Amino acid sequence: MSDTGTDLYGTENQSMAAASLASSITQALLQFFAIAMIYHYRRRIAGGIDRSTVPE
């Protein structure tokens, strides 16, 4: 394999693959945090509603 930088295993494509991998990892982390925050606040809101409806 000749390392010219333009073939299938070239440095150009390697850096592009690394960038796309980093962006997909970032996207997955953002999705995970969004779901975790939504889940957290939904539980918190449900807990607040339960506490307000229960007579002390």
C-alpha positions in Angstrom: 0.0 0.0 0.0 1.5 3.3 -1.0 0.8 6.1 1.5 -0.1 9.0 -0.8 -2.7 10.6 1.4 -5.4 10.3 -1.3 -6.1 6.6 -1.4 -8.6 4.7 0.8 -6.2 4.5 3.7 -4.7 7.9 3.3 -4.1 10.4 6.1 -6.8 12.7 4.7 -9.5 10.1 5.0 -8.2 9.1 8.4 -8.6 12.6 9.8 -12.0 12.9 8.2 -13.0 9.6 9.8 -11.7 10.7 13.2 -13.7 14.0 12.9 -16.9 12.2 12.0 -16.3 9.7 14.8 -15.8 12.6 17.3 -18.9 14.4 16.1 -21.0 11.2 16.4 -19.7 10.6 19.9 -20.5 14.2 20.8 -24.0 13.8 19.4 -24.5 10.6 21.3 -23.4 12.2 24.6 -25.7 15.2 24.0 -28.6 12.8 23.3 -27.8 10.9 26.5 -27.6 14.0 28.6 -30.9 15.4 27.1 -32.7 12.1 27.9 -31.2 12.0 31.4 -32.2 15.6 32.2 -35.8 15.0 30.8 -36.0 11.8 32.9 -34.7 13.6 36.0 -37.1 16.6 35.7 -40.0 14.3 34.9 -39.4 12.4 38.1 -38.9 15.6 40.1 -42.1 17.1 38.7 -44.0 13.8 39.4 -42.6 13.8 43.0 -43.7 17.4 43.5 -47.2 16.7 42.3 -47.4 13.6 44.5 -46.2 15.6 47.5 -48.6 18.4 46.9 -51.6 16.1 46.6 -50.8 14.1 49.7 -52.2 15.8 52.8 -49.5 16.4 55.5 
